[in-house]
Amino acid sequence: MGSNTRKKRRLKLGVVKFFYNLLLFINIVFILGLIGYYGYRTKHYYDIEHPKNPNQVKTLASVITNESNIVYSKDGLYTEGKDYRFIGRKVKNYVSYSGLLWRIIKVNENGNIILISDDSQTPLVWGYDSKDYSDSYVNKWLNKINKEEDTGIFYNALSNPDKYLDYTDVCIDSYKKVKKSKCKKIYKKSKIGLISIYDYLKAGGTKSYLNNNSYFWTSNMGVDNKVWYVFNHGGLSDKSNEFNDYYSYGVRPVITLKDNVSYVKGTGTKTDPYIIENYNYETLKDTKISQYIKYSNYNWKVIGNDENGIKVVMDGVITSAYGDITRSFNTYVTKNATKFKTNLYSNIGYYLNTTFYRTLREPEYLNRVTVKQRYYSLENSFNYQTTSNEFINCYVSMPNIGDLYLDDVDNYYTMTIGETDQNTMVSINDKMIQYSPVRERLNIRPVIYLRNDISIQSGNGTKNSPFIID
């Protein structure tokens, strides 16, 4: 009995020892695996930030398409033949360029990177009886068209576009119904385009990073001269116009970065986007569109930079201690009730250039400029290029149709004339272009030109940390 018991005990101890040693071995392998994995990642990202050859410049395409970024399930970067495409909602595909946040759609085999702006840049009617993208007002607003005036408004606002941008393939297929089929007709003459239905659906459609709960145009026509667009829930529709009602939706530009664009820093998140430019902000001349400037207790957003100075629009509306200040565009309905007048007491132009102007600190920072009003209605086929023949000399004006960022503030007048026979002005409501009678009281959103030689004291140009010039 004693001998058998000792044998059983030795057997049990042997089994326990075996499993103990096996568990110890597995733990050691697991720990070594972790050390190897995280050691590799640490070295990989260190090498990206600190190349062995100081003169070696990494391209953005090589950083994005690094093998460690590829996924095979869920959200992320997928291989697509020899191309790479971001699919899903939770993806690290943010790029900062020219003061704007962009999202990477895909990286082509040749290293070109296709981007779309994170938000709409302006609302516009696509066009009037347009038959394709090349004839649309959207294309003219995005791209320079030969020597045609008032084209390429967005292109001209970008930082060194000739250096960074290649031509963008714009899908101009027409569809009766939504379908995910590769493009057959491609327009190749633009540096800037729009998202195609194919690319929108390939990214995941409603369940992708492209669905930002807003209305924006695609590049594809429907039937009867209608145009496909994405609506606020992420679905697709081609009801761009009904009879004489033409709808204005957001323009989200699509650009193509050249394959040799350098990687400076960043991890692709919204708070730490990929950076491709080194900036040194000393004066306002160095600022980019969409950046913020603190002036006279208001935040202002840069919408232009030209010989007149730095064109900025108020990031919000004029307020007082009691709330938003509202006014009629003109309190009297006369023959010229829709004209912006700085010498007529009943006109909003008088209020802006007297009462409001006197509240501004350091008024010497402002340039007095000459502006024109635009027209925008069925009367001129919704052509944003149409302007009045009158020159208005002023310090303070208002946004015009075609300006950047019209739709990031709500319920305010622009200085664009709407239906002249109805005495209405173009206004922004629910992020869309509408018409408001001149006597209606709406919010006021001023536009001014700051001198471009003003020194920047502090700040990084973001909404939460605007450039300080006072």
C-alpha positions in Angstrom: 0.0 0.0 0.0 2.8 2.5 0.9 4.7 1.8 -2.2 1.7 2.4 -4.5 0.8 5.6 -2.7 4.4 6.9 -3.2 4.2 6.1 -6.9 0.9 7.9 -7.3 2.3 10.9 -5.5 5.4 11.0 -7.7 3.1 10.7 -10.7 0.9 13.6 -9.6 4.0 15.7 -8.8 5.4 14.9 -12.2 2.2 16.0 -14.0 2.1 19.2 -11.9 5.7 19.9 -12.7 5.1 19.3 -16.4 2.2 21.7 -16.6 4.1 24.2 -14.4 7.1 24.1 -16.8 4.7 24.3 -19.8 3.0 27.4 -18.4 6.3 29.0 -17.6 7.5 28.4 -21.1 4.3 29.9 -22.6 4.6 33.0 -20.4 8.3 33.4 -21.4 7.4 33.1 -25.1 4.5 35.6 -24.7 6.7 38.1 -22.9 9.4 37.8 -25.5 6.8 38.3 -28.2 5.5 41.4 -26.5 9.0 42.8 -26.2 9.7 42.0 -29.8 6.4 43.5 -31.1 6.6 46.8 -29.1 10.4 47.0 -29.7 9.8 46.8 -33.4 7.0 49.5 -33.2 9.2 51.8 -31.1 12.1 51.5 -33.6 9.8 51.8 -36.6 8.2 55.1 -35.4 11.5 56.3 -34.1 13.0 55.7 -37.5 10.2 57.6 -39.1 10.8 60.6 -36.9 14.6 60.3 -36.9 15.8 59.0 -40.2 19.4 57.7 -40.2 20.3 60.0 -43.1 19.5 63.5 -42.0 19.1 64.4 -45.7 16.6 61.6 -46.3 13.1 62.9 -46.6 10.2 60.5 -46.1 7.2 60.9 -48.3 3.7 61.1 -46.8 2.6 58.2 -49.1 5.3 55.9 -47.7 4.3 56.7 -44.1 0.6 56.1 -44.8 1.1 52.8 -46.6 3.6 51.3 -44.2 2.7 47.7 -43.6 1.9 48.3 -39.9 -1.1 50.4 -41.0 -2.7 47.8 -43.1 -5.8 46.1 -41.7 -7.7 43.0 -42.9 -11.0 43.5 -40.9 -13.0 46.3 -39.4 -12.1 50.0 -40.0 -8.8 51.1 -41.4 -6.5 51.1 -44.4 -7.1 48.2 -46.9 -5.0 47.2 -49.9 -7.0 47.3 -53.2 -4.8 45.7 -55.8 -1.8 48.0 -55.9 -3.7 50.9 -54.3 -4.7 51.6 -50.7 -8.1 52.8 -49.5 -9.5 53.9 -46.2 -12.8 52.1 -45.3 -15.0 52.7 -42.3 -15.7 55.4 -39.7 -12.8 55.1 -37.1 -9.8 55.7 -39.4 -6.7 57.7 -38.8 -6.6 59.6 -42.1 -6.5 63.3 -41.3 -4.1 65.6 -43.1 -3.5 69.3 -42.5 -2.7 71.3 -45.6 -3.2 75.0 -46.3 -4.8 75.6 -42.9 -7.5 73.0 -43.7 -8.3 69.5 -42.4 -8.5 66.9 -45.1 -9.4 63.1 -45.1 -7.4 60.6 -47.1 -9.6 58.7 -49.5 -6.9 56.5 -51.0 -3.3 56.3 -52.1 -2.7 55.3 -55.7 -0.1 52.9 -56.9 2.1 55.8 -58.1 2.1 57.4 -54.6 -0.5 60.1 -55.3 -2.8 60.8 -52.4 -6.5 61.6 -52.9 -8.0 63.9 -50.2 -11.4 65.4 -49.5 -12.0 68.3 -47.2 -13.3 67.4 -43.8 -16.1 69.9 -44.1 -17.9 71.9 -46.7 -16.1 75.0 -47.9 -19.1 76.9 -49.2 -22.7 76.3 -50.4 -23.5 76.7 -54.1 -26.1 75.7 -56.7 -24.4 73.2 -58.9 -25.4 74.9 -62.1 -28.3 75.9 -64.3 -29.1 73.3 -67.0 -25.6 71.9 -66.6 -24.9 68.8 -68.5 -21.7 67.7 -66.8 -19.1 68.7 -64.2 -16.9 70.8 -66.6 -19.8 73.2 -67.2 -20.9 73.5 -63.6 -20.5 76.6 -61.4 -18.9 74.3 -58.8 -16.1 73.5 -61.1 -15.6 77.2 -61.9 -15.5 78.1 -58.2 -13.0 75.3 -57.5 -10.7 75.7 -60.5 -9.2 78.5 -62.7 -10.8 78.4 -66.1 -8.5 80.0 -68.6 -8.7 83.8 -68.1 -12.3 83.8 -67.0 -12.9 86.2 -64.1 -14.0 84.9 -60.7 -13.0 81.4 -61.3 -10.6 79.3 -59.1 -11.7 81.1 -55.9 -10.9 78.0 -53.9 -7.7 77.1 -55.9 -6.3 80.6 -55.4 -6.9 80.4 -51.7 -4.7 77.3 -51.2 -1.1 77.4 -50.2 1.4 76.7 -53.1 -1.1 74.6 -55.1 1.2 74.2 -58.0 3.9 72.8 -55.7 1.6 70.3 -53.9 -1.2 69.4 -56.2 -1.4 67.0 -59.2 -4.4 66.8 -61.5 -7.4 65.0 -60.0 -9.4 62.4 -61.9 -13.1 63.4 -61.6 -15.7 60.7 -62.3 -18.4 62.2 -64.5 -20.5 59.1 -65.1 -24.3 59.6 -65.1 -26.6 57.2 -63.2 -30.3 56.6 -63.1 -29.9 54.7 -59.8 -27.2 54.5 -57.2 -24.7 51.8 -58.0 -21.2 50.9 -57.0 -19.5 50.5 -60.4 -16.1 51.7 -61.4 -15.9 55.0 -63.4 -16.1 54.9 -67.2 -15.9 58.6 -67.9 -13.2 60.6 -66.2 -12.5 64.3 -66.5 -8.8 65.0 -66.2 -8.5 68.7 -66.7 -9.0 69.9 -63.0 -6.6 70.2 -60.1 -9.7 70.1 -57.8 -12.8 67.9 -58.1 -15.6 66.3 -56.1 -16.2 62.9 -54.5 -17.7 60.2 -56.8 -20.6 57.9 -55.8 -18.2 55.0 -56.3 -15.6 56.4 -53.9 -18.3 57.3 -51.4 -19.8 53.8 -51.3 -16.4 52.1 -51.4 -15.4 54.0 -48.2 -18.6 52.6 -46.5 -21.2 55.2 -47.4 -23.3 56.1 -44.4 -21.0 54.0 -42.1 -17.8 55.8 -43.2 -15.8 58.9 -42.3 -17.2 60.6 -45.4 -20.7 60.9 -43.8 -20.4 64.1 -41.8 -24.2 64.6 -41.4 -24.3 67.4 -43.9 -25.4 68.0 -47.5 -22.7 68.0 -50.2 -22.4 67.4 -53.9 -20.9 64.4 -55.7 -19.4 64.6 -59.2 -22.1 62.4 -60.8 -25.1 63.6 -62.8 -28.5 61.9 -62.6 -31.3 62.2 -65.1 -33.0 65.4 -66.5 -29.9 67.5 -65.6 -30.1 66.6 -62.0 -27.0 65.9 -59.8 -26.4 63.4 -57.1 -25.6 64.6 -53.6 -25.2 63.2 -50.1 -27.8 64.4 -47.7 -27.5 64.9 -43.9 -28.2 61.3 -43.0 -25.6 60.0 -45.4 -27.9 58.7 -48.1 -27.7 59.7 -51.8 -30.3 61.6 -53.8 -30.5 63.3 -57.2 -33.3 65.8 -56.4 -31.0 68.8 -56.9 -33.7 70.9 -58.4 -37.5 70.9 -58.8 -39.0 73.2 -61.5 -37.5 76.6 -60.8 -36.2 75.7 -57.3 -32.5 74.9 -57.4 -30.9 73.7 -54.2 -27.6 74.9 -52.8 -25.5 72.1 -51.1 -22.0 72.1 -49.7 -18.9 71.9 -51.8 -16.3 69.5 -50.4 -13.2 69.8 -52.6 -11.2 66.7 -53.6 -7.5 67.2 -54.4 -4.6 65.0 -55.3 -1.3 65.4 -53.5 1.8 64.6 -55.6 3.7 61.5 -54.8 6.8 63.4 -53.6 5.0 65.4 -50.9 7.1 65.2 -47.7 6.0 63.9 -44.4 6.8 66.3 -41.6 5.1 64.8 -38.6 1.8 63.6 -37.2 -0.1 60.3 -36.7 -3.2 60.9 -38.8 -5.6 61.6 -35.9 -7.8 64.7 -35.8 -5.8 66.2 -33.0 -2.5 65.1 -34.5 -3.0 65.1 -38.3 -0.3 64.3 -40.8 1.6 67.6 -41.5 3.2 68.3 -44.9 4.3 71.9 -44.5 6.6 73.8 -42.1 5.1 77.1 -41.1 6.6 80.1 -39.5 4.0 82.6 -38.4 5.4 86.1 -37.9 2.9 88.4 -39.6 -0.7 88.1 -40.8 0.7 87.6 -44.3 1.8 84.1 -43.3 -1.7 83.0 -42.3 -3.8 80.5 -44.2 -7.5 80.1 -45.0 -9.6 78.8 -42.2 -7.2 79.9 -39.5 -8.4 82.2 -36.7 -7.4 85.6 -35.6 -8.4 87.4 -32.3 -9.1 91.0 -33.0 -11.2 93.5 -30.9 -12.6 90.7 -28.7 -14.0 88.7 -31.6 -12.6 85.7 -33.4 -12.2 86.1 -37.1 -11.7 83.4 -39.7 -9.3 83.9 -42.7 -11.1 83.6 -46.0 -8.6 85.3 -48.3 -5.2 86.8 -48.7 -4.5 89.2 -51.5 -3.3 92.7 -52.4 -6.1 94.2 -50.3 -4.9 92.5 -47.1 -6.1 89.6 -45.1 -9.8 89.1 -45.7 -11.5 87.8 -42.6 -15.1 87.0 -41.6 -16.4 87.0 -38.1 -16.6 83.6 -36.5 -20.1 84.2 -35.4 -22.3 87.2 -35.4 -22.2 90.7 -33.7 -23.4 90.4 -30.1 -24.0 92.6 -27.1 -24.3 92.0 -23.4 -28.0 91.2 -24.1 -27.4 88.6 -26.9 -27.2 88.6 -30.7 -27.7 92.0 -32.4 -30.2 91.7 -35.3 -31.1 94.3 -37.9 -32.9 94.7 -41.2 -30.9 95.0 -44.3 -32.9 98.1 -45.1 -35.7 99.5 -43.0 -37.3 101.2 -46.0 -38.4 99.3 -49.2 -37.3 101.7 -51.9 -36.0 101.2 -55.5 -32.5 100.5 -54.2 -33.4 98.7 -51.0 -31.1 95.8 -51.9 -28.0 97.9 -52.4 -25.3 98.1 -49.7 -25.0 101.7 -48.8 -22.6 103.2 -46.3 -24.2 106.7 -46.4 -27.8 105.8 -45.9 -29.0 105.6 -42.3 -31.7 103.0 -42.9 -29.1 100.6 -44.5 -27.1 97.9 -42.8 -24.0 99.3 -44.5 -24.3 102.5 -42.6 -24.6 100.7 -39.3 -21.5 98.5 -40.0 -19.3 101.5 -41.1 -20.3 103.8 -38.3 -21.8 102.3 -35.1 -20.0 98.9 -35.4 -16.7 100.4 -36.8 -16.4 102.7 -33.8 -16.5 99.7 -31.4 -13.3 98.2 -33.0 -10.1 98.6 -31.2 -7.0 99.6 -33.2 -9.0 100.6 -36.3 -5.7 101.5 -38.0 -5.3 97.7 -38.4 -8.1 97.8 -41.1 -7.7 98.6 -44.8 -10.4 100.5 -46.6 -11.2 98.5 -49.7 -13.5 98.5 -52.7 -16.0 95.7 -53.0 -18.9 94.8 -55.3 -22.2 93.1 -54.5 -23.1 89.9 -56.3 -26.5 88.7 -57.6 -27.8 85.2 -57.1 -31.2 84.0 -58.2 -33.1 82.4 -61.0 -32.9 85.8 -62.7 -29.2 85.3 -63.4 -29.4 81.5 -63.6 -27.7 81.2 -60.2 -24.4 82.3 -61.6 -22.3 83.3 -58.6 -19.9 85.3 -60.9 -22.6 88.0 -61.6 -21.7 91.3 -59.9 -23.1 94.8 -59.8 -21.5 97.7 -61.6 -21.2 99.8 -58.5 -18.0 100.0 -56.5 -18.5 100.3 -52.7 -15.7 101.8 -50.7 -15.8 100.7 -47.1 -14.0 99.4 -44.0 -16.7 96.8 -43.1 -18.7 94.7 -45.6 -20.5 91.4 -45.4 -20.1 87.9 -46.9 -20.9 87.5 -50.6 -22.0 84.4 -52.5 -18.9 82.5 -53.4 -17.0 83.4 -50.3 -15.5 80.6 -48.2 -17.3 79.3 -45.1 -20.7 80.9 -45.7 -22.4 77.9 -44.0 -20.6 77.6 -40.7 -22.8 80.3 -39.1 -26.6 80.4 -39.4 -29.4 82.9 -39.7 -27.6 85.9 -41.1 -27.7 88.2 -44.2 -25.1 88.2 -46.9 -24.6 91.3 -49.0 -25.6 89.4 -52.2 -28.8 90.5 -53.9 -31.5 87.9 -54.3 -34.7 88.4 -56.2 -34.7 92.1 -57.2 -38.4 92.2 -57.9 -39.1 90.8 -54.4 -36.6 93.0 -52.6 -34.9 90.0 -51.1 -31.3 89.3 -50.0 -29.4 86.1 -50.0 -29.3 84.7 -46.4 -27.9 81.6 -44.8 -30.4 79.4 -42.9 -29.9 75.7 -42.0 -26.5 75.9 -43.8 -28.3 76.6 -47.1 -28.8 79.6 -49.3 -32.3 81.2 -48.9 -33.9 84.5 -49.6 -35.0 87.0 -46.9 -37.0 90.3 -47.3 -34.8 93.4 -46.7 -36.9 94.4 -43.7 -36.6 91.0 -41.9 -34.3 91.2 -38.8 -31.4 88.8 -39.0 -28.0 88.4 -37.4 -25.1 90.4 -38.7 -21.8 88.8 -39.8 -19.1 91.4 -40.8 -16.2 91.0 -43.2 -13.1 93.2 -42.8 -9.6 93.4 -44.4 -6.7 93.4 -41.9 -3.3 94.8 -42.8 -1.0 91.9 -43.7 2.1 93.4 -42.0 0.6 93.2 -38.5 2.8 91.1 -36.2 1.5 87.9 -34.6 2.1 88.0 -30.8 1.0 84.5 -29.9 -1.4 81.6 -30.7 -1.3 78.9 -33.3 -4.3 79.9 -35.4 -6.8 77.3 -34.2 -10.3 78.1 -32.9 -9.2 77.5 -29.3 -5.9 79.3 -29.7 -6.3 82.1 -32.3 -3.5 84.3 -33.4 -3.2 87.3 -31.1 -2.4 90.6 -32.7 -3.6 93.2 -30.1 
